[in-house]
């Protein structure tokens, strides 16, 4: 009984993930990508670049920012430098 249930779950999962893969492939081919979505070739190329460059992967660090009182653009709290605009407080 357990084997039949496990096999059924595996088949349903294979169909589900296969459907998602083909749907995504068609969406990327048509140019209707979601934000941050890459094709398999783009993901593979990025992986190869990271391995050959010796650089670590992006760490997804989050920086604290604050709005500049002069121009209103957000600047990093650490490592702030003068932007060159008049009255820049940094």
C-alpha positions as CSV (number, residue, x, y, z in Angstrom):
1,X,0.0,0.0,0.0
2,X,2.8,2.4,0.9
3,X,4.7,1.7,-2.3
4,X,1.6,2.4,-4.4
5,X,1.0,5.7,-2.6
6,X,4.6,6.7,-2.9
7,X,4.6,5.9,-6.6
8,X,1.4,7.9,-7.2
9,X,2.9,10.9,-5.3
10,X,6.0,10.7,-7.4
11,X,4.0,10.5,-10.7
12,X,1.9,13.5,-9.7
13,X,5.0,15.5,-8.7
14,X,6.7,14.7,-12.0
15,X,3.7,15.8,-14.0
16,X,3.3,19.0,-11.9
17,X,7.0,20.0,-12.1
18,X,7.1,19.1,-15.8
19,X,4.1,21.3,-16.5
20,X,5.7,24.2,-14.6
21,X,9.0,23.7,-16.5
22,X,7.3,23.8,-19.9
23,X,5.1,26.7,-19.0
24,X,8.1,28.7,-17.8
25,X,10.1,27.8,-20.9
26,X,7.2,29.0,-23.1
27,X,6.8,32.2,-21.1
28,X,10.6,33.0,-21.4
29,X,10.6,32.2,-25.1
30,X,7.7,34.7,-25.7
31,X,9.5,37.4,-23.6
32,X,6.9,37.4,-20.8
33,X,9.4,37.0,-18.0
34,X,8.6,37.5,-14.4
35,X,10.9,39.8,-12.4
36,X,14.3,38.3,-12.0
37,X,13.5,35.2,-14.1
38,X,16.2,33.9,-16.3
39,X,16.3,31.2,-19.0
40,X,18.2,28.0,-18.4
41,X,21.0,29.2,-20.6
42,X,21.3,32.4,-18.7
43,X,21.3,30.6,-15.4
44,X,24.0,28.2,-16.7
45,X,26.2,31.0,-18.0
46,X,26.0,32.8,-14.7
47,X,26.9,29.7,-12.8
48,X,29.9,29.1,-15.1
49,X,31.0,32.7,-14.8
50,X,30.9,32.5,-11.0
51,X,32.9,29.2,-11.0
52,X,35.6,30.5,-13.3
53,X,35.9,34.0,-11.9
54,X,36.7,32.8,-8.4
55,X,34.3,35.3,-6.9
56,X,31.8,34.2,-4.3
57,X,28.1,34.3,-5.2
58,X,26.0,37.3,-4.4
59,X,25.3,37.3,-0.7
60,X,22.1,39.3,-0.9
61,X,23.2,41.7,1.8
62,X,20.9,44.4,2.8
63,X,22.2,47.9,3.5
64,X,20.6,50.6,5.6
65,X,19.9,53.7,3.6
66,X,18.5,57.1,4.3
67,X,17.3,59.9,2.1
68,X,19.7,62.7,1.3
69,X,18.2,66.0,2.7
70,X,19.4,67.9,-0.3
71,X,18.4,65.8,-3.4
72,X,16.2,63.1,-1.8
73,X,18.0,60.1,-3.3
74,X,18.7,57.3,-0.9
75,X,22.3,56.8,0.1
76,X,24.0,54.1,2.1
77,X,24.4,54.8,5.8
78,X,27.9,53.3,5.7
79,X,30.6,54.6,3.3
80,X,28.7,57.7,2.4
81,X,30.6,60.2,0.2
82,X,29.9,63.6,-1.2
83,X,27.7,63.4,-4.3
84,X,29.1,66.7,-5.7
85,X,25.8,68.6,-5.5
86,X,25.7,72.0,-3.7
87,X,24.8,71.8,0.0
88,X,25.5,68.0,0.2
89,X,25.8,67.2,3.9
90,X,28.2,64.4,3.3
